[in-house]
C-alpha cells in the first residue's frame, strides 16, 4: 500500500461508509447468496466472488488489488494518469494495485478526453487494401 495512490486509512474509512461495500464484506465473511443479487451494481462483485477477500476492512481482489470505493475512484484515476502514460500503461498500473467494476472503461474514457495523451498516441494501423487484380 505504500506505493498505492491512496492512504490505507482513507480506503478503510470510505469503505465503512459504503452500504454496498459493507454488504460485500458481509457476504465475504458469512457466505455469498446462492442467487445473483437483484441490484445490478452488486452483480460485478458477485461475479468476482471467488477472488474477493477482506482484510482489516479492505476488500481485496486476488489478495493484491485493493477494491476502491466509488468516492475515491476519480482521485485514483487521476493518480494513475499523472504521467500521461496512455491506456495500456494505466491499465497495467491499475491491475497491479487497484480494481473496481468498470475500471477499464473509466481509464479508456479518461485517456480519450486527455489532449496530451491523444497527441502522443500511436496512429491507428492503416487498413489493408488489396492490390488491384491484373488484367
TIFI-100481 format. One line per field, with one value per residue (C-alpha): residue number from 1; x, y, z; residue in one letter; chain. Coordinates in steps of 0.25 Angstrom, whole numbers. Example, Ala and Ser with C-alpha at 12.3 -4.5 7.8 and 13.67 -1.06 7.14 Angstrom:
// TIFI-100481
n: 1_2
u: 49_55
v: -18_-4
w: 31_29
res: A_S
chain: A_A
***
This chain:
// TIFI-100481
n: 1_2_3_4_5_6_7_8_9_10_11_12_13_14_15_16_17_18_19_20_21_22_23_24_25_26_27_28_29_30_31_32_33_34_35_36_37_38_39_40_41_42_43_44_45_46_47_48_49_50_51_52_53_54_55_56_57_58_59_60_61_62_63_64_65_66_67_68_69_70_71_72_73_74_75_76_77_78_79_80_81_82_83_84_85_86_87_88_89_90_91_92_93_94_95_96_97_98_99_100_101_102_103_104_105_106_107_108_109_110_111_112_113_114_115_116_117_118_119_120_121_122_123_124_125_126_127_128_129_130_131_132_133_134_135
u: 0_12_12_-3_-9_-17_-15_-20_-28_-35_-39_-44_-52_-59_-61_-68_-77_-82_-94_-91_-77_-81_-91_-80_-71_-83_-84_-69_-69_-83_-85_-90_-104_-108_-115_-109_-113_-125_-117_-109_-98_-95_-94_-79_-75_-84_-77_-63_-67_-57_-45_-50_-45_-45_-34_-36_-48_-42_-47_-36_-37_-27_-21_-13_-23_-30_-45_-46_-59_-67_-63_-48_-49_-47_-35_-29_-31_-24_-12_-11_-12_-2_9_0_5_-7_-18_-9_1_-10_-17_-5_-2_-17_-16_-5_-11_-26_-39_-54_-65_-63_-49_-44_-56_-53_-38_-41_-51_-41_-30_-39_-42_-27_-21_-6_-9_-16_-4_6_-3_1_-7_-16_-11_-14_-25_-20_-24_-23_-15_-23_-25_-16_-23
v: 0_10_11_12_25_26_24_11_19_27_14_7_20_21_6_6_17_10_2_-7_-10_-13_-23_-29_-30_-37_-47_-50_-53_-60_-66_-61_-62_-74_-65_-53_-40_-32_-19_-18_-10_-22_-32_-30_-33_-46_-50_-48_-55_-66_-56_-46_-45_-36_-31_-21_-15_-14_-23_-29_-36_-47_-43_-31_-22_-12_-10_5_11_20_33_30_25_39_42_28_30_44_38_27_37_46_43_42_28_25_14_1_7_12_-2_-9_0_-1_-16_-17_-9_-6_-10_-7_-10_-3_2_-2_7_18_18_18_29_38_35_39_52_55_65_61_47_48_56_45_33_24_25_14_3_6_-2_-13_-11_-21_-19_-18_-31_-31_-31
w: 0_1_-14_-15_-19_-7_8_15_25_14_7_21_25_11_10_24_19_7_9_-4_0_14_8_0_13_20_8_8_23_24_11_-3_-7_-15_-26_-33_-25_-31_-31_-44_-37_-28_-39_-43_-28_-29_-42_-35_-22_-23_-24_-14_1_12_21_32_26_12_0_-8_-21_-24_-10_-16_-23_-14_-17_-18_-13_-23_-15_-17_-31_-39_-29_-32_-47_-47_-39_-49_-61_-55_-64_-77_-80_-88_-87_-87_-76_-68_-68_-65_-53_-48_-50_-40_-29_-31_-36_-37_-46_-59_-57_-71_-77_-67_-72_-86_-85_-77_-87_-99_-93_-90_-100_-97_-98_-111_-117_-114_-116_-127_-140_-143_-152_-167_-173_-182_-197_-207_-220_-232_-240_-252_-266
res: X_X_X_X_X_X_X_X_X_X_X_X_X_X_X_X_X_X_X_X_X_X_X_X_X_X_X_X_X_X_X_X_X_X_X_X_X_X_X_X_X_X_X_X_X_X_X_X_X_X_X_X_X_X_X_X_X_X_X_X_X_X_X_X_X_X_X_X_X_X_X_X_X_X_X_X_X_X_X_X_X_X_X_X_X_X_X_X_X_X_X_X_X_X_X_X_X_X_X_X_X_X_X_X_X_X_X_X_X_X_X_X_X_X_X_X_X_X_X_X_X_X_X_X_X_X_X_X_X_X_X_X_X_X_X
chain: A_A_A_A_A_A_A_A_A_A_A_A_A_A_A_A_A_A_A_A_A_A_A_A_A_A_A_A_A_A_A_A_A_A_A_A_A_A_A_A_A_A_A_A_A_A_A_A_A_A_A_A_A_A_A_A_A_A_A_A_A_A_A_A_A_A_A_A_A_A_A_A_A_A_A_A_A_A_A_A_A_A_A_A_A_A_A_A_A_A_A_A_A_A_A_A_A_A_A_A_A_A_A_A_A_A_A_A_A_A_A_A_A_A_A_A_A_A_A_A_A_A_A_A_A_A_A_A_A_A_A_A_A_A_A
***
